[in-house]
Amino acid sequence: MPHIRMRGLPEDAVASLSRTLLAQLAELCRIDAQGFTLDWIPSTSYRDGKIDLSTTQVELLWFPKDPDTHDRVEQAIRKAIASAYPELQHLAVMFRALDPSTYYRDGTHF
């Protein structure tokens, strides 16, 4: 926990990001990097009946954080993706706050 889902990027770019981004985000959030998961979600977007490769989406599912943390994490993600994927045109980063009382890991909720 947190869980990161990436769409609209090549798989090798996400694999490359996993080498450094998780440690950087862990430092910003003051948590252990081993708590993060990073998933590559293969997807195809369409616009006007044609494949649209212009938008990359990143979703973070995590427990509530303050707005300053959101800003720092978004900036770190944006910078890392732009470096790993120079073809980046548009990036949407979405934060989804999870309720700790409804999140279970190995049978125990937080």
MODELLER restraints for C-alpha pairs under 7 A, 6 or more apart:
rsr = mdl.restraints
at = mdl.atoms
rsr.add(forms.Gaussian(group=physical.xy_distance, feature=features.Distance(at['CA:1:A'], at['CA:35:A']), mean=4.92, stdev=0.5))
rsr.add(forms.Gaussian(group=physical.xy_distance, feature=features.Distance(at['CA:1:A'], at['CA:36:A']), mean=5.02, stdev=0.5))
rsr.add(forms.Gaussian(group=physical.xy_distance, feature=features.Distance(at['CA:1:A'], at['CA:37:A']), mean=6.63, stdev=0.5))
rsr.add(forms.Gaussian(group=physical.xy_distance, feature=features.Distance(at['CA:1:A'], at['CA:62:A']), mean=6.44, stdev=0.5))
rsr.add(forms.Gaussian(group=physical.xy_distance, feature=features.Distance(at['CA:2:A'], at['CA:35:A']), mean=6.59, stdev=0.5))
rsr.add(forms.Gaussian(group=physical.xy_distance, feature=features.Distance(at['CA:2:A'], at['CA:36:A']), mean=4.96, stdev=0.5))
rsr.add(forms.Gaussian(group=physical.xy_distance, feature=features.Distance(at['CA:2:A'], at['CA:37:A']), mean=6.53, stdev=0.5))
rsr.add(forms.Gaussian(group=physical.xy_distance, feature=features.Distance(at['CA:2:A'], at['CA:60:A']), mean=6.76, stdev=0.5))
rsr.add(forms.Gaussian(group=physical.xy_distance, feature=features.Distance(at['CA:2:A'], at['CA:61:A']), mean=5.73, stdev=0.5))
rsr.add(forms.Gaussian(group=physical.xy_distance, feature=features.Distance(at['CA:2:A'], at['CA:62:A']), mean=4.62, stdev=0.5))
rsr.add(forms.Gaussian(group=physical.xy_distance, feature=features.Distance(at['CA:3:A'], at['CA:36:A']), mean=5.78, stdev=0.5))
rsr.add(forms.Gaussian(group=physical.xy_distance, feature=features.Distance(at['CA:3:A'], at['CA:37:A']), mean=4.83, stdev=0.5))
rsr.add(forms.Gaussian(group=physical.xy_distance, feature=features.Distance(at['CA:3:A'], at['CA:38:A']), mean=6.18, stdev=0.5))
rsr.add(forms.Gaussian(group=physical.xy_distance, feature=features.Distance(at['CA:3:A'], at['CA:60:A']), mean=5.74, stdev=0.5))
rsr.add(forms.Gaussian(group=physical.xy_distance, feature=features.Distance(at['CA:3:A'], at['CA:61:A']), mean=5.11, stdev=0.5))
rsr.add(forms.Gaussian(group=physical.xy_distance, feature=features.Distance(at['CA:3:A'], at['CA:62:A']), mean=6.54, stdev=0.5))
rsr.add(forms.Gaussian(group=physical.xy_distance, feature=features.Distance(at['CA:4:A'], at['CA:37:A']), mean=5.98, stdev=0.5))
rsr.add(forms.Gaussian(group=physical.xy_distance, feature=features.Distance(at['CA:4:A'], at['CA:38:A']), mean=4.75, stdev=0.5))
rsr.add(forms.Gaussian(group=physical.xy_distance, feature=features.Distance(at['CA:4:A'], at['CA:39:A']), mean=6.07, stdev=0.5))
rsr.add(forms.Gaussian(group=physical.xy_distance, feature=features.Distance(at['CA:4:A'], at['CA:58:A']), mean=6.91, stdev=0.5))
rsr.add(forms.Gaussian(group=physical.xy_distance, feature=features.Distance(at['CA:4:A'], at['CA:59:A']), mean=5.66, stdev=0.5))
rsr.add(forms.Gaussian(group=physical.xy_distance, feature=features.Distance(at['CA:4:A'], at['CA:60:A']), mean=4.66, stdev=0.5))
rsr.add(forms.Gaussian(group=physical.xy_distance, feature=features.Distance(at['CA:4:A'], at['CA:61:A']), mean=6.46, stdev=0.5))
rsr.add(forms.Gaussian(group=physical.xy_distance, feature=features.Distance(at['CA:5:A'], at['CA:38:A']), mean=6.00, stdev=0.5))
rsr.add(forms.Gaussian(group=physical.xy_distance, feature=features.Distance(at['CA:5:A'], at['CA:39:A']), mean=4.79, stdev=0.5))
rsr.add(forms.Gaussian(group=physical.xy_distance, feature=features.Distance(at['CA:5:A'], at['CA:40:A']), mean=6.03, stdev=0.5))
rsr.add(forms.Gaussian(group=physical.xy_distance, feature=features.Distance(at['CA:5:A'], at['CA:41:A']), mean=6.55, stdev=0.5))
rsr.add(forms.Gaussian(group=physical.xy_distance, feature=features.Distance(at['CA:5:A'], at['CA:58:A']), mean=5.64, stdev=0.5))
rsr.add(forms.Gaussian(group=physical.xy_distance, feature=features.Distance(at['CA:5:A'], at['CA:59:A']), mean=5.13, stdev=0.5))
rsr.add(forms.Gaussian(group=physical.xy_distance, feature=features.Distance(at['CA:5:A'], at['CA:60:A']), mean=6.61, stdev=0.5))
rsr.add(forms.Gaussian(group=physical.xy_distance, feature=features.Distance(at['CA:6:A'], at['CA:39:A']), mean=6.21, stdev=0.5))
rsr.add(forms.Gaussian(group=physical.xy_distance, feature=features.Distance(at['CA:6:A'], at['CA:40:A']), mean=5.10, stdev=0.5))
rsr.add(forms.Gaussian(group=physical.xy_distance, feature=features.Distance(at['CA:6:A'], at['CA:41:A']), mean=5.79, stdev=0.5))
rsr.add(forms.Gaussian(group=physical.xy_distance, feature=features.Distance(at['CA:6:A'], at['CA:57:A']), mean=5.83, stdev=0.5))
rsr.add(forms.Gaussian(group=physical.xy_distance, feature=features.Distance(at['CA:6:A'], at['CA:58:A']), mean=4.64, stdev=0.5))
rsr.add(forms.Gaussian(group=physical.xy_distance, feature=features.Distance(at['CA:6:A'], at['CA:59:A']), mean=6.63, stdev=0.5))
rsr.add(forms.Gaussian(group=physical.xy_distance, feature=features.Distance(at['CA:7:A'], at['CA:40:A']), mean=6.41, stdev=0.5))
rsr.add(forms.Gaussian(group=physical.xy_distance, feature=features.Distance(at['CA:7:A'], at['CA:41:A']), mean=5.18, stdev=0.5))
rsr.add(forms.Gaussian(group=physical.xy_distance, feature=features.Distance(at['CA:7:A'], at['CA:42:A']), mean=6.16, stdev=0.5))
rsr.add(forms.Gaussian(group=physical.xy_distance, feature=features.Distance(at['CA:7:A'], at['CA:43:A']), mean=6.26, stdev=0.5))
rsr.add(forms.Gaussian(group=physical.xy_distance, feature=features.Distance(at['CA:7:A'], at['CA:56:A']), mean=5.77, stdev=0.5))
rsr.add(forms.Gaussian(group=physical.xy_distance, feature=features.Distance(at['CA:7:A'], at['CA:57:A']), mean=5.13, stdev=0.5))
rsr.add(forms.Gaussian(group=physical.xy_distance, feature=features.Distance(at['CA:7:A'], at['CA:58:A']), mean=6.48, stdev=0.5))
rsr.add(forms.Gaussian(group=physical.xy_distance, feature=features.Distance(at['CA:8:A'], at['CA:43:A']), mean=6.57, stdev=0.5))
rsr.add(forms.Gaussian(group=physical.xy_distance, feature=features.Distance(at['CA:8:A'], at['CA:53:A']), mean=6.75, stdev=0.5))
rsr.add(forms.Gaussian(group=physical.xy_distance, feature=features.Distance(at['CA:8:A'], at['CA:55:A']), mean=6.31, stdev=0.5))
rsr.add(forms.Gaussian(group=physical.xy_distance, feature=features.Distance(at['CA:8:A'], at['CA:56:A']), mean=4.39, stdev=0.5))
rsr.add(forms.Gaussian(group=physical.xy_distance, feature=features.Distance(at['CA:8:A'], at['CA:57:A']), mean=6.29, stdev=0.5))
rsr.add(forms.Gaussian(group=physical.xy_distance, feature=features.Distance(at['CA:9:A'], at['CA:56:A']), mean=6.32, stdev=0.5))
rsr.add(forms.Gaussian(group=physical.xy_distance, feature=features.Distance(at['CA:11:A'], at['CA:40:A']), mean=6.40, stdev=0.5))
rsr.add(forms.Gaussian(group=physical.xy_distance, feature=features.Distance(at['CA:13:A'], at['CA:84:A']), mean=5.67, stdev=0.5))
rsr.add(forms.Gaussian(group=physical.xy_distance, feature=features.Distance(at['CA:13:A'], at['CA:85:A']), mean=6.26, stdev=0.5))
rsr.add(forms.Gaussian(group=physical.xy_distance, feature=features.Distance(at['CA:14:A'], at['CA:40:A']), mean=6.43, stdev=0.5))
rsr.add(forms.Gaussian(group=physical.xy_distance, feature=features.Distance(at['CA:16:A'], at['CA:84:A']), mean=6.96, stdev=0.5))
rsr.add(forms.Gaussian(group=physical.xy_distance, feature=features.Distance(at['CA:17:A'], at['CA:80:A']), mean=6.96, stdev=0.5))
rsr.add(forms.Gaussian(group=physical.xy_distance, feature=features.Distance(at['CA:17:A'], at['CA:84:A']), mean=6.79, stdev=0.5))
rsr.add(forms.Gaussian(group=physical.xy_distance, feature=features.Distance(at['CA:18:A'], at['CA:38:A']), mean=7.00, stdev=0.5))
rsr.add(forms.Gaussian(group=physical.xy_distance, feature=features.Distance(at['CA:21:A'], at['CA:80:A']), mean=6.83, stdev=0.5))
rsr.add(forms.Gaussian(group=physical.xy_distance, feature=features.Distance(at['CA:22:A'], at['CA:33:A']), mean=5.78, stdev=0.5))
rsr.add(forms.Gaussian(group=physical.xy_distance, feature=features.Distance(at['CA:22:A'], at['CA:36:A']), mean=6.70, stdev=0.5))
rsr.add(forms.Gaussian(group=physical.xy_distance, feature=features.Distance(at['CA:23:A'], at['CA:33:A']), mean=5.20, stdev=0.5))
rsr.add(forms.Gaussian(group=physical.xy_distance, feature=features.Distance(at['CA:25:A'], at['CA:73:A']), mean=6.41, stdev=0.5))
rsr.add(forms.Gaussian(group=physical.xy_distance, feature=features.Distance(at['CA:26:A'], at['CA:32:A']), mean=5.76, stdev=0.5))
rsr.add(forms.Gaussian(group=physical.xy_distance, feature=features.Distance(at['CA:26:A'], at['CA:33:A']), mean=4.94, stdev=0.5))
rsr.add(forms.Gaussian(group=physical.xy_distance, feature=features.Distance(at['CA:28:A'], at['CA:73:A']), mean=6.98, stdev=0.5))
rsr.add(forms.Gaussian(group=physical.xy_distance, feature=features.Distance(at['CA:44:A'], at['CA:51:A']), mean=6.83, stdev=0.5))
rsr.add(forms.Gaussian(group=physical.xy_distance, feature=features.Distance(at['CA:45:A'], at['CA:51:A']), mean=5.80, stdev=0.5))
rsr.add(forms.Gaussian(group=physical.xy_distance, feature=features.Distance(at['CA:45:A'], at['CA:52:A']), mean=5.29, stdev=0.5))
rsr.add(forms.Gaussian(group=physical.xy_distance, feature=features.Distance(at['CA:45:A'], at['CA:53:A']), mean=6.83, stdev=0.5))
rsr.add(forms.Gaussian(group=physical.xy_distance, feature=features.Distance(at['CA:46:A'], at['CA:52:A']), mean=4.96, stdev=0.5))
rsr.add(forms.Gaussian(group=physical.xy_distance, feature=features.Distance(at['CA:54:A'], at['CA:89:A']), mean=5.42, stdev=0.5))
rsr.add(forms.Gaussian(group=physical.xy_distance, feature=features.Distance(at['CA:54:A'], at['CA:90:A']), mean=6.02, stdev=0.5))
rsr.add(forms.Gaussian(group=physical.xy_distance, feature=features.Distance(at['CA:55:A'], at['CA:89:A']), mean=6.35, stdev=0.5))
rsr.add(forms.Gaussian(group=physical.xy_distance, feature=features.Distance(at['CA:55:A'], at['CA:90:A']), mean=4.70, stdev=0.5))
rsr.add(forms.Gaussian(group=physical.xy_distance, feature=features.Distance(at['CA:55:A'], at['CA:91:A']), mean=5.77, stdev=0.5))
rsr.add(forms.Gaussian(group=physical.xy_distance, feature=features.Distance(at['CA:56:A'], at['CA:90:A']), mean=6.13, stdev=0.5))
rsr.add(forms.Gaussian(group=physical.xy_distance, feature=features.Distance(at['CA:56:A'], at['CA:91:A']), mean=4.86, stdev=0.5))
rsr.add(forms.Gaussian(group=physical.xy_distance, feature=features.Distance(at['CA:56:A'], at['CA:92:A']), mean=6.29, stdev=0.5))
rsr.add(forms.Gaussian(group=physical.xy_distance, feature=features.Distance(at['CA:57:A'], at['CA:91:A']), mean=5.89, stdev=0.5))
rsr.add(forms.Gaussian(group=physical.xy_distance, feature=features.Distance(at['CA:57:A'], at['CA:92:A']), mean=4.84, stdev=0.5))
rsr.add(forms.Gaussian(group=physical.xy_distance, feature=features.Distance(at['CA:57:A'], at['CA:93:A']), mean=6.00, stdev=0.5))
rsr.add(forms.Gaussian(group=physical.xy_distance, feature=features.Distance(at['CA:58:A'], at['CA:92:A']), mean=6.20, stdev=0.5))
rsr.add(forms.Gaussian(group=physical.xy_distance, feature=features.Distance(at['CA:58:A'], at['CA:93:A']), mean=4.73, stdev=0.5))
rsr.add(forms.Gaussian(group=physical.xy_distance, feature=features.Distance(at['CA:58:A'], at['CA:94:A']), mean=6.18, stdev=0.5))
rsr.add(forms.Gaussian(group=physical.xy_distance, feature=features.Distance(at['CA:59:A'], at['CA:93:A']), mean=5.91, stdev=0.5))
rsr.add(forms.Gaussian(group=physical.xy_distance, feature=features.Distance(at['CA:59:A'], at['CA:94:A']), mean=4.78, stdev=0.5))
rsr.add(forms.Gaussian(group=physical.xy_distance, feature=features.Distance(at['CA:59:A'], at['CA:95:A']), mean=5.95, stdev=0.5))
rsr.add(forms.Gaussian(group=physical.xy_distance, feature=features.Distance(at['CA:60:A'], at['CA:94:A']), mean=6.21, stdev=0.5))
rsr.add(forms.Gaussian(group=physical.xy_distance, feature=features.Distance(at['CA:60:A'], at['CA:95:A']), mean=4.89, stdev=0.5))
rsr.add(forms.Gaussian(group=physical.xy_distance, feature=features.Distance(at['CA:60:A'], at['CA:96:A']), mean=5.93, stdev=0.5))
rsr.add(forms.Gaussian(group=physical.xy_distance, feature=features.Distance(at['CA:61:A'], at['CA:95:A']), mean=6.27, stdev=0.5))
rsr.add(forms.Gaussian(group=physical.xy_distance, feature=features.Distance(at['CA:61:A'], at['CA:96:A']), mean=4.82, stdev=0.5))
rsr.add(forms.Gaussian(group=physical.xy_distance, feature=features.Distance(at['CA:61:A'], at['CA:97:A']), mean=6.03, stdev=0.5))
rsr.add(forms.Gaussian(group=physical.xy_distance, feature=features.Distance(at['CA:61:A'], at['CA:98:A']), mean=6.48, stdev=0.5))
rsr.add(forms.Gaussian(group=physical.xy_distance, feature=features.Distance(at['CA:62:A'], at['CA:96:A']), mean=6.42, stdev=0.5))
rsr.add(forms.Gaussian(group=physical.xy_distance, feature=features.Distance(at['CA:62:A'], at['CA:97:A']), mean=5.31, stdev=0.5))
rsr.add(forms.Gaussian(group=physical.xy_distance, feature=features.Distance(at['CA:62:A'], at['CA:98:A']), mean=5.48, stdev=0.5))
rsr.add(forms.Gaussian(group=physical.xy_distance, feature=features.Distance(at['CA:63:A'], at['CA:97:A']), mean=5.21, stdev=0.5))
rsr.add(forms.Gaussian(group=physical.xy_distance, feature=features.Distance(at['CA:63:A'], at['CA:98:A']), mean=4.91, stdev=0.5))
rsr.add(forms.Gaussian(group=physical.xy_distance, feature=features.Distance(at['CA:63:A'], at['CA:99:A']), mean=6.41, stdev=0.5))
rsr.add(forms.Gaussian(group=physical.xy_distance, feature=features.Distance(at['CA:63:A'], at['CA:100:A']), mean=6.53, stdev=0.5))
rsr.add(forms.Gaussian(group=physical.xy_distance, feature=features.Distance(at['CA:64:A'], at['CA:97:A']), mean=5.04, stdev=0.5))
rsr.add(forms.Gaussian(group=physical.xy_distance, feature=features.Distance(at['CA:64:A'], at['CA:98:A']), mean=6.73, stdev=0.5))
rsr.add(forms.Gaussian(group=physical.xy_distance, feature=features.Distance(at['CA:74:A'], at['CA:93:A']), mean=6.60, stdev=0.5))
rsr.add(forms.Gaussian(group=physical.xy_distance, feature=features.Distance(at['CA:82:A'], at['CA:88:A']), mean=6.08, stdev=0.5))
rsr.add(forms.Gaussian(group=physical.xy_distance, feature=features.Distance(at['CA:100:A'], at['CA:109:A']), mean=6.76, stdev=0.5))
rsr.add(forms.Gaussian(group=physical.xy_distance, feature=features.Distance(at['CA:100:A'], at['CA:110:A']), mean=5.04, stdev=0.5))
rsr.add(forms.Gaussian(group=physical.xy_distance, feature=features.Distance(at['CA:101:A'], at['CA:109:A']), mean=5.95, stdev=0.5))
rsr.add(forms.Gaussian(group=physical.xy_distance, feature=features.Distance(at['CA:101:A'], at['CA:110:A']), mean=5.98, stdev=0.5))
rsr.add(forms.Gaussian(group=physical.xy_distance, feature=features.Distance(at['CA:102:A'], at['CA:109:A']), mean=6.70, stdev=0.5))
rsr.add(forms.Gaussian(group=physical.xy_distance, feature=features.Distance(at['CA:103:A'], at['CA:109:A']), mean=5.28, stdev=0.5))
rsr.add(forms.Gaussian(group=physical.xy_distance, feature=features.Distance(at['CA:103:A'], at['CA:110:A']), mean=6.32, stdev=0.5))
rsr.add(forms.Gaussian(group=physical.xy_distance, feature=features.Distance(at['CA:104:A'], at['CA:110:A']), mean=6.62, stdev=0.5))
